[in-house]
Amino acid sequence: MKRRGSVGGGYCLVTPAHNESGYIARTIDAVIAQTVPPLRWVIVDDRSSDGTARVAEECARDAGFVSVVRIASRRTGRARRGRSGFASKVLAFERGREGLSGLGHRFVGNLDADVTFGPGLFEQLLEEFGRDRRLGCAGGWIRESCGGKARARFGNSERDVAGALQLFRRECLDEIGGFPALACGGEDAAAQAAARMRGWRVRAFPRLAIDHHRPTPGGVASGGAARFREGVRDRALGYHPLFEVMKCARRTFERPYVLGAAARLAGYAWSCIAGAGTGVSPDVARFIREEQLRRVRSLLATKATRSEHWR
């Protein structure tokens, strides 16, 4: 008997993994413990050099829904995750999706190999999809380790689903053509923008906690170089200059204090001066800028209303 708000058809997961041997066992344990397990979970080992595939195979030996696919190393291939690693992740994800054919699933999850979550997470996400037929992408609230304690990531927003764990309605993912392979990252944000542009709703649910264990660019352990790359990425996504300035100003009090925001703005400015174009389609870039300008106008209107109230 289905619970209220649940949907049939099931879900599948794909995990592109590169040098995640220290984290992936915990992620596997979290998925195996789910109250509603996936129909299939394809873990794609993307030329790891630390035995990630071996660890994954050992941990998932007794889980019949897990399969591990190895992308063979090549002399010309990527030796470590760098600028080209983001595009490589997208290609690995598509390789994993090839193993999902014929399952009749209605949902596809993009899952990082360094996260953990409670046993009811995917069941609750499926219930949300059942309540909203236009919900195209859903996820939870990312927590990161800071001084040995888990705290909500600064960039959490109900409007955007973090790339560490995204569950897509299959129809939505097919309609937007999957993730774009962007050299500087941001494929998760680009996919969500493309979904919203086509009328799908995107939502992250604060009550669904997801613990992210590996420090990431943009996380609490990031330095100036990572922030600079974020600015380059923002430009590649077509961010509006006014929105970028306001976003950097808001993040002045996020570690590394002041330096991080300045480095991000510098990366954006450098990319503009260098004449770098956007990595997404013109329609998606235009939609992103229009969304951002609406948010800026809404923020300014709210501040103006508060100012009038106190006159």
TORZA-892700 format. One record per residue (C-alpha): residue number from 1; x negated, y, z. Coordinates in Angstrom, 1 decimal, always signed. Layout:
<atoms>
<atom NUM, <X, Y, Z>> ...
</atoms>
This chain:
<atoms>
<atom 1, <+0.0, +0.0, +0.0>> <atom 2, <-1.4, +3.4, -1.0>> <atom 3, <-1.7, +6.1, +1.5>> <atom 4, <+0.2, +9.3, +0.9>> <atom 5, <-1.6, +11.5, -1.7>> <atom 6, <-3.9, +8.7, -2.9>> <atom 7, <-4.3, +7.9, -6.6>> <atom 8, <-4.9, +4.7, -8.4>> <atom 9, <-7.6, +3.8, -11.0>> <atom 10, <-10.6, +3.9, -8.6>> <atom 11, <-13.9, +5.8, -8.9>> <atom 12, <-17.4, +5.1, -10.0>> <atom 13, <-20.7, +6.7, -8.9>> <atom 14, <-23.9, +7.5, -10.7>> <atom 15, <-27.1, +8.4, -8.9>> <atom 16, <-30.2, +9.6, -10.8>> <atom 17, <-33.1, +9.0, -8.4>> <atom 18, <-36.7, +10.0, -8.7>> <atom 19, <-39.2, +9.2, -5.8>> <atom 20, <-36.4, +8.8, -3.2>> <atom 21, <-37.7, +5.7, -1.4>> <atom 22, <-37.7, +7.5, +1.9>> <atom 23, <-34.0, +8.5, +1.7>> <atom 24, <-32.1, +6.2, -0.6>> <atom 25, <-31.5, +3.4, +1.9>> <atom 26, <-29.4, +5.7, +4.1>> <atom 27, <-27.4, +6.8, +1.1>> <atom 28, <-26.7, +3.2, +0.2>> <atom 29, <-25.6, +2.4, +3.7>> <atom 30, <-23.2, +5.4, +3.6>> <atom 31, <-21.6, +4.2, +0.3>> <atom 32, <-21.3, +0.6, +1.4>> <atom 33, <-19.6, +1.8, +4.6>> <atom 34, <-16.8, +3.6, +2.7>> <atom 35, <-13.3, +2.7, +3.5>> <atom 36, <-12.6, +2.9, -0.3>> <atom 37, <-15.7, +1.6, -2.1>> <atom 38, <-16.5, +2.5, -5.7>> <atom 39, <-15.6, +0.1, -8.5>> <atom 40, <-19.3, +0.4, -9.6>> <atom 41, <-22.3, +2.4, -8.5>> <atom 42, <-25.1, +2.8, -11.0>> <atom 43, <-28.4, +3.9, -9.5>> <atom 44, <-30.8, +5.1, -12.2>> <atom 45, <-34.4, +5.0, -11.2>> <atom 46, <-36.0, +7.8, -13.3>> <atom 47, <-39.6, +6.8, -13.6>> <atom 48, <-40.3, +6.8, -9.8>> <atom 49, <-43.8, +6.1, -8.6>> <atom 50, <-42.9, +5.3, -5.0>> <atom 51, <-40.9, +2.1, -5.3>> <atom 52, <-37.5, +3.7, -5.3>> <atom 53, <-36.0, +1.0, -7.5>> <atom 54, <-37.3, -1.8, -5.3>> <atom 55, <-35.9, -0.2, -2.2>> <atom 56, <-32.5, +0.3, -3.8>> <atom 57, <-32.4, -3.3, -5.1>> <atom 58, <-33.3, -4.7, -1.6>> <atom 59, <-30.7, -2.5, +0.2>> <atom 60, <-27.9, -3.2, -2.2>> <atom 61, <-28.5, -6.9, -2.7>> <atom 62, <-25.3, -7.9, -0.9>> <atom 63, <-23.1, -5.1, -2.5>> <atom 64, <-21.6, -6.5, -5.7>> <atom 65, <-20.6, -3.1, -7.0>> <atom 66, <-24.2, -1.7, -7.1>> <atom 67, <-26.5, -2.0, -10.1>> <atom 68, <-30.0, -0.5, -10.5>> <atom 69, <-31.2, +0.7, -13.9>> <atom 70, <-34.9, +1.5, -14.4>> <atom 71, <-36.0, +4.1, -16.9>> <atom 72, <-39.4, +2.8, -18.0>> <atom 73, <-42.4, +5.2, -17.5>> <atom 74, <-44.0, +6.6, -20.6>> <atom 75, <-47.3, +8.3, -21.0>> <atom 76, <-45.5, +11.3, -22.3>> <atom 77, <-42.8, +11.0, -19.7>> <atom 78, <-42.4, +13.1, -16.5>> <atom 79, <-44.8, +12.2, -13.8>> <atom 80, <-43.1, +14.3, -11.1>> <atom 81, <-40.0, +16.4, -10.8>> <atom 82, <-40.6, +19.9, -12.0>> <atom 83, <-39.0, +22.3, -14.3>> <atom 84, <-38.2, +19.5, -16.8>> <atom 85, <-36.9, +17.4, -14.0>> <atom 86, <-33.5, +19.0, -14.0>> <atom 87, <-32.9, +18.1, -17.6>> <atom 88, <-34.3, +14.7, -16.9>> <atom 89, <-31.7, +14.2, -14.2>> <atom 90, <-28.9, +15.0, -16.6>> <atom 91, <-30.2, +12.4, -19.1>> <atom 92, <-30.5, +9.8, -16.3>> <atom 93, <-26.9, +10.6, -15.3>> <atom 94, <-25.7, +9.9, -18.8>> <atom 95, <-27.7, +6.7, -18.9>> <atom 96, <-25.9, +5.6, -15.8>> <atom 97, <-22.5, +6.5, -17.2>> <atom 98, <-23.2, +4.0, -20.0>> <atom 99, <-22.9, +1.3, -17.5>> <atom 100, <-19.3, +2.3, -16.5>> <atom 101, <-17.6, +1.4, -19.8>> <atom 102, <-14.5, -0.8, -19.6>> <atom 103, <-13.8, -0.3, -15.9>> <atom 104, <-10.7, +1.8, -16.2>> <atom 105, <-11.8, +4.3, -13.6>> <atom 106, <-10.2, +7.7, -13.2>> <atom 107, <-13.0, +9.4, -11.3>> <atom 108, <-16.8, +9.7, -11.7>> <atom 109, <-19.1, +10.9, -8.9>> <atom 110, <-22.5, +12.5, -9.3>> <atom 111, <-24.3, +11.5, -6.1>> <atom 112, <-27.8, +12.4, -5.0>> <atom 113, <-30.0, +9.7, -3.4>> <atom 114, <-30.8, +11.7, -0.2>> <atom 115, <-27.4, +12.4, +1.4>> <atom 116, <-25.3, +10.7, +4.0>> <atom 117, <-21.6, +11.1, +5.0>> <atom 118, <-18.8, +9.6, +6.9>> <atom 119, <-17.0, +6.3, +5.9>> <atom 120, <-13.8, +8.1, +4.9>> <atom 121, <-15.3, +10.7, +2.6>> <atom 122, <-14.3, +9.3, -0.8>> <atom 123, <-10.9, +8.1, +0.4>> <atom 124, <-10.2, +11.7, +1.5>> <atom 125, <-11.4, +13.1, -1.8>> <atom 126, <-9.2, +10.7, -3.7>> <atom 127, <-6.2, +11.8, -1.5>> <atom 128, <-7.0, +15.5, -2.5>> <atom 129, <-7.0, +14.5, -6.2>> <atom 130, <-3.6, +12.8, -5.6>> <atom 131, <-2.2, +16.0, -4.2>> <atom 132, <-3.4, +18.3, -7.0>> <atom 133, <-3.2, +17.0, -10.6>> <atom 134, <-5.3, +19.9, -11.8>> <atom 135, <-8.1, +19.3, -9.4>> <atom 136, <-11.0, +18.6, -11.7>> <atom 137, <-14.0, +18.5, -9.3>> <atom 138, <-14.2, +18.1, -5.5>> <atom 139, <-16.8, +17.7, -2.8>> <atom 140, <-17.6, +18.5, +0.7>> <atom 141, <-19.6, +20.9, +2.9>> <atom 142, <-23.4, +20.5, +2.8>> <atom 143, <-25.4, +20.4, +6.1>> <atom 144, <-29.1, +20.8, +6.2>> <atom 145, <-31.7, +20.1, +8.9>> <atom 146, <-33.0, +23.1, +10.7>> <atom 147, <-35.3, +22.7, +13.7>> <atom 148, <-34.0, +19.1, +14.1>> <atom 149, <-30.4, +20.2, +14.1>> <atom 150, <-27.8, +20.0, +11.2>> <atom 151, <-26.3, +23.3, +10.2>> <atom 152, <-24.0, +24.3, +7.3>> <atom 153, <-26.0, +25.4, +4.2>> <atom 154, <-25.9, +29.2, +3.7>> <atom 155, <-24.5, +28.9, +0.2>> <atom 156, <-21.5, +26.7, +1.0>> <atom 157, <-18.3, +27.9, -0.7>> <atom 158, <-14.9, +26.5, -1.2>> <atom 159, <-15.1, +27.8, -4.8>> <atom 160, <-18.1, +25.7, -5.7>> <atom 161, <-19.0, +22.0, -5.2>> <atom 162, <-22.6, +21.4, -4.3>> <atom 163, <-24.5, +19.2, -6.8>> <atom 164, <-25.6, +16.8, -4.1>> <atom 165, <-22.1, +15.1, -4.2>> <atom 166, <-19.5, +15.9, -6.9>> <atom 167, <-16.5, +13.8, -7.7>> <atom 168, <-15.0, +14.6, -11.1>> <atom 169, <-11.7, +13.6, -12.5>> <atom 170, <-12.9, +11.6, -15.5>> <atom 171, <-10.6, +13.5, -17.9>> <atom 172, <-12.1, +16.8, -16.7>> <atom 173, <-15.7, +15.5, -17.1>> <atom 174, <-15.0, +14.2, -20.6>> <atom 175, <-13.3, +17.5, -21.6>> <atom 176, <-16.3, +19.6, -20.7>> <atom 177, <-18.8, +17.2, -22.3>> <atom 178, <-20.6, +16.2, -19.1>> <atom 179, <-23.5, +18.2, -17.6>> <atom 180, <-25.6, +20.4, -19.8>> <atom 181, <-29.3, +19.6, -19.7>> <atom 182, <-30.8, +22.9, -18.4>> <atom 183, <-34.5, +23.2, -17.9>> <atom 184, <-34.3, +25.4, -14.8>> <atom 185, <-31.4, +23.6, -13.2>> <atom 186, <-27.8, +24.8, -12.5>> <atom 187, <-26.2, +22.0, -14.5>> <atom 188, <-23.7, +21.5, -11.6>> <atom 189, <-22.7, +25.1, -11.6>> <atom 190, <-22.4, +25.2, -15.4>> <atom 191, <-20.2, +22.1, -15.4>> <atom 192, <-17.9, +23.6, -12.8>> <atom 193, <-17.6, +26.9, -14.7>> <atom 194, <-16.8, +25.0, -17.9>> <atom 195, <-14.1, +23.1, -15.9>> <atom 196, <-12.5, +26.3, -14.5>> <atom 197, <-12.6, +27.9, -18.0>> <atom 198, <-10.4, +25.0, -19.2>> <atom 199, <-7.9, +25.4, -16.4>> <atom 200, <-9.2, +22.8, -13.9>> <atom 201, <-9.5, +23.6, -10.3>> <atom 202, <-12.8, +23.1, -8.4>> <atom 203, <-12.9, +22.9, -4.6>> <atom 204, <-15.2, +22.0, -1.7>> <atom 205, <-13.5, +20.9, +1.5>> <atom 206, <-15.2, +22.3, +4.7>> <atom 207, <-13.9, +19.4, +6.8>> <atom 208, <-15.9, +16.8, +4.8>> <atom 209, <-19.5, +17.0, +6.0>> <atom 210, <-22.3, +15.8, +3.8>> <atom 211, <-25.8, +15.7, +5.3>> <atom 212, <-28.6, +16.5, +2.9>> <atom 213, <-31.9, +15.2, +4.1>> <atom 214, <-34.5, +16.3, +1.6>> <atom 215, <-35.5, +20.0, +1.6>> <atom 216, <-34.3, +21.5, -1.7>> <atom 217, <-35.0, +24.7, -3.7>> <atom 218, <-32.6, +27.1, -2.1>> <atom 219, <-32.5, +25.2, +1.2>> <atom 220, <-33.6, +26.4, +4.6>> <atom 221, <-37.2, +25.3, +3.9>> <atom 222, <-37.6, +27.1, +0.6>> <atom 223, <-40.2, +29.8, -0.1>> <atom 224, <-40.7, +32.6, -2.5>> <atom 225, <-41.6, +30.4, -5.5>> <atom 226, <-38.4, +28.4, -5.2>> <atom 227, <-36.3, +31.6, -4.9>> <atom 228, <-38.0, +33.1, -8.0>> <atom 229, <-37.0, +30.0, -10.0>> <atom 230, <-33.4, +30.4, -8.7>> <atom 231, <-33.4, +33.9, -10.2>> <atom 232, <-34.6, +32.5, -13.5>> <atom 233, <-31.9, +29.9, -13.3>> <atom 234, <-29.2, +32.5, -12.6>> <atom 235, <-30.2, +34.4, -15.7>> <atom 236, <-30.0, +31.1, -17.7>> <atom 237, <-26.5, +30.7, -16.4>> <atom 238, <-25.5, +34.1, -17.7>> <atom 239, <-25.1, +35.8, -14.3>> <atom 240, <-24.0, +39.4, -14.4>> <atom 241, <-26.7, +41.9, -13.2>> <atom 242, <-24.4, +43.6, -10.7>> <atom 243, <-23.4, +40.3, -9.2>> <atom 244, <-27.0, +39.1, -9.0>> <atom 245, <-28.0, +42.3, -7.1>> <atom 246, <-25.1, +41.9, -4.7>> <atom 247, <-25.8, +38.2, -4.2>> <atom 248, <-29.5, +38.9, -3.4>> <atom 249, <-28.5, +41.7, -1.0>> <atom 250, <-26.3, +39.3, +0.8>> <atom 251, <-29.1, +36.7, +1.1>> <atom 252, <-31.6, +39.1, +2.6>> <atom 253, <-30.9, +37.5, +6.0>> <atom 254, <-31.4, +34.0, +4.7>> <atom 255, <-34.8, +32.4, +5.3>> <atom 256, <-37.4, +33.3, +4.1>> <atom 257, <-36.0, +36.7, +5.2>> <atom 258, <-36.1, +39.5, +2.7>> <atom 259, <-38.9, +37.8, +0.7>> <atom 260, <-36.5, +35.1, -0.6>> <atom 261, <-33.9, +37.6, -1.9>> <atom 262, <-36.6, +39.8, -3.4>> <atom 263, <-38.2, +36.8, -5.1>> <atom 264, <-34.9, +35.7, -6.5>> <atom 265, <-34.1, +39.1, -7.9>> <atom 266, <-37.6, +39.3, -9.4>> <atom 267, <-37.1, +36.0, -11.1>> <atom 268, <-33.9, +37.3, -12.6>> <atom 269, <-35.4, +40.5, -13.7>> <atom 270, <-38.5, +38.8, -15.2>> <atom 271, <-36.3, +36.5, -17.2>> <atom 272, <-34.3, +39.5, -18.5>> <atom 273, <-37.4, +41.4, -19.5>> <atom 274, <-38.9, +38.4, -21.1>> <atom 275, <-35.8, +38.2, -23.3>> <atom 276, <-34.8, +34.7, -22.1>> <atom 277, <-31.3, +33.7, -23.3>> <atom 278, <-28.7, +31.8, -21.5>> <atom 279, <-28.8, +28.0, -21.4>> <atom 280, <-25.0, +27.6, -21.5>> <atom 281, <-22.7, +28.3, -24.4>> <atom 282, <-21.7, +31.9, -25.0>> <atom 283, <-18.1, +31.1, -23.9>> <atom 284, <-19.2, +29.7, -20.6>> <atom 285, <-21.6, +32.5, -19.9>> <atom 286, <-18.9, +35.1, -20.7>> <atom 287, <-16.5, +33.2, -18.4>> <atom 288, <-19.1, +33.2, -15.6>> <atom 289, <-19.6, +36.9, -15.9>> <atom 290, <-15.9, +37.6, -15.9>> <atom 291, <-15.4, +35.5, -12.8>> <atom 292, <-18.2, +37.3, -11.0>> <atom 293, <-16.9, +40.8, -11.9>> <atom 294, <-13.5, +39.9, -10.6>> <atom 295, <-15.1, +38.8, -7.3>> <atom 296, <-17.1, +42.1, -7.2>> <atom 297, <-14.0, +44.1, -7.8>> <atom 298, <-12.1, +42.1, -5.1>> <atom 299, <-14.9, +42.7, -2.6>> <atom 300, <-15.1, +46.4, -3.3>> <atom 301, <-11.3, +46.7, -3.1>> <atom 302, <-11.3, +44.9, +0.3>> <atom 303, <-14.0, +47.2, +1.6>> <atom 304, <-12.1, +50.3, +0.4>> <atom 305, <-8.9, +49.1, +2.1>> <atom 306, <-10.8, +48.6, +5.4>> <atom 307, <-12.3, +52.1, +5.0>> <atom 308, <-8.8, +53.6, +4.5>> <atom 309, <-7.5, +51.8, +7.5>> <atom 310, <-10.1, +53.5, +9.8>> <atom 311, <-9.6, +57.0, +8.5>> 
</atoms>
